[in-house]
Amino acid sequence: MSGFWENELVRTAANFSVVVLCLVLFLAIFELVTKYKNMEEIKKGNFAVAMATGGKILGIANIFRYSISDHDTLLTMIGWGAVGFVLLLFAYFIFEFLTPSFNIDEEIRKGNWAVGFISFVISVGLSFIIGASIG
């Protein structure tokens, strides 16, 4: 049976399906901590929310890219990917804390492209640091 899990196609399908499930779960968690509804705002055409959400998606995917390449088992990959997500979530709270002059979520909800773009860059940029750290 161990030969089955060593097959590249099986491992690729397992990694893909598990990461997609984790991505959906982690986006749902981000949805809980933000003060706006991502898909409702995106449906309305809110580009700032689309940028911030896109950055979260790319950030999570990048973290899992490192986790897949650096860990042998599916469970280890999930575990380190989850650790990376927690760090990315922590970075989100730090970003909110370091901008006391305005509320990040409120500005993104209002459609402030500049704040949405910075949120995008922070999520993606820090995902490289987090990914390299969990590897």
C-alpha positions as CSV (number, residue, x, y, z in Angstrom):
1,M,0.0,0.0,0.0
2,S,2.9,2.4,0.6
3,G,3.7,2.3,-3.1
4,F,0.2,3.8,-3.8
5,W,1.1,6.9,-1.8
6,E,4.5,7.2,-3.4
7,N,2.9,7.6,-6.9
8,E,3.4,11.2,-8.1
9,L,-0.1,11.5,-9.5
10,V,-1.6,10.3,-6.2
11,R,0.6,12.6,-4.1
12,T,-0.3,15.5,-6.5
13,A,-4.0,14.8,-6.2
14,A,-3.8,14.5,-2.4
15,N,-1.8,17.7,-2.0
16,F,-4.1,19.6,-4.4
17,S,-7.3,18.5,-2.8
18,V,-6.1,19.0,0.8
19,V,-4.7,22.4,0.1
20,V,-8.0,23.5,-1.6
21,L,-9.9,22.4,1.4
22,C,-7.5,24.2,3.7
23,L,-7.8,27.3,1.6
24,V,-11.6,27.3,1.8
25,L,-11.3,26.8,5.6
26,F,-8.7,29.5,6.1
27,L,-10.6,32.0,4.0
28,A,-13.7,31.3,6.1
29,I,-11.6,32.1,9.2
30,F,-10.5,35.4,7.6
31,E,-14.1,36.1,6.8
32,L,-14.9,35.8,10.5
33,V,-12.3,38.3,11.6
34,T,-12.9,40.9,8.9
35,K,-15.7,43.4,9.3
36,Y,-17.0,42.9,5.8
37,K,-18.4,40.0,3.8
38,N,-15.8,39.2,1.1
39,M,-18.0,37.7,-1.6
40,E,-20.8,40.2,-1.1
41,E,-18.3,43.1,-1.5
42,I,-16.6,41.5,-4.5
43,K,-20.0,40.9,-6.1
44,K,-20.7,44.6,-5.7
45,G,-17.4,45.4,-7.6
46,N,-15.4,46.4,-4.5
47,F,-11.9,46.2,-6.0
48,A,-10.2,46.9,-2.6
49,V,-11.8,43.8,-1.1
50,A,-10.9,41.8,-4.2
51,M,-7.3,42.9,-3.8
52,A,-7.2,42.1,-0.1
53,T,-8.9,38.7,-0.6
54,G,-6.7,37.9,-3.5
55,G,-3.6,38.7,-1.4
56,K,-4.9,36.3,1.3
57,I,-5.5,33.6,-1.3
58,L,-2.0,34.0,-2.8
59,G,-0.5,34.2,0.6
60,I,-2.1,31.0,1.8
61,A,-1.2,29.2,-1.5
62,N,2.4,30.4,-1.3
63,I,2.7,29.2,2.3
64,F,1.4,25.8,1.2
65,R,3.8,25.8,-1.7
66,Y,6.7,25.9,0.8
67,S,5.0,23.4,3.0
68,I,4.5,20.9,0.2
69,S,8.0,21.2,-1.1
70,D,9.7,20.9,2.4
71,H,7.6,18.2,4.1
72,D,7.2,14.5,3.2
73,T,3.9,13.5,4.7
74,L,0.4,14.9,4.1
75,L,-0.2,15.5,7.8
76,T,3.1,17.3,8.3
77,M,2.4,19.4,5.2
78,I,-1.1,20.3,6.6
79,G,0.4,21.0,10.1
80,W,3.1,23.4,8.9
81,G,0.6,25.0,6.4
82,A,-1.7,25.7,9.4
83,V,1.1,27.1,11.4
84,G,1.9,29.4,8.4
85,F,-1.7,30.4,8.2
86,V,-1.8,31.3,11.9
87,L,1.3,33.5,11.3
88,L,-0.4,35.2,8.4
89,L,-3.5,35.8,10.5
90,F,-1.3,37.2,13.2
91,A,0.3,39.6,10.6
92,Y,-3.2,40.8,9.7
93,F,-3.8,41.8,13.3
94,I,-0.4,43.5,13.5
95,F,-1.2,45.5,10.4
96,E,-4.5,46.6,11.9
97,F,-2.7,47.5,15.2
98,L,0.1,49.5,13.5
99,T,-2.4,51.7,11.7
100,P,-4.3,53.4,14.6
101,S,-5.1,56.5,12.5
102,F,-7.7,54.5,10.5
103,N,-9.4,51.2,10.5
104,I,-8.1,48.8,7.8
105,D,-11.2,46.8,7.4
106,E,-13.4,49.9,7.2
107,E,-11.2,51.5,4.5
108,I,-11.2,48.3,2.5
109,R,-15.0,47.9,2.9
110,K,-15.4,51.5,1.7
111,G,-13.4,50.6,-1.5
112,N,-10.1,52.3,-0.7
113,W,-7.8,50.8,-3.4
114,A,-4.6,52.0,-1.7
115,V,-5.4,50.1,1.5
116,G,-6.6,47.1,-0.4
117,F,-3.3,47.1,-2.4
118,I,-1.1,47.4,0.7
119,S,-3.1,44.6,2.3
120,F,-2.5,42.5,-0.8
121,V,1.3,43.2,-0.7
122,I,1.6,42.5,3.0
123,S,-0.2,39.2,2.7
124,V,1.8,38.0,-0.3
125,G,5.1,39.5,0.9
126,L,4.9,38.0,4.3
127,S,3.9,34.6,2.9
128,F,7.4,34.3,1.4
129,I,9.0,35.0,4.8
130,I,6.5,32.6,6.6
131,G,7.0,30.0,3.9
132,A,10.8,30.1,4.1
133,S,10.5,29.9,7.9
134,I,8.3,26.8,8.0
135,G,10.4,24.9,5.4
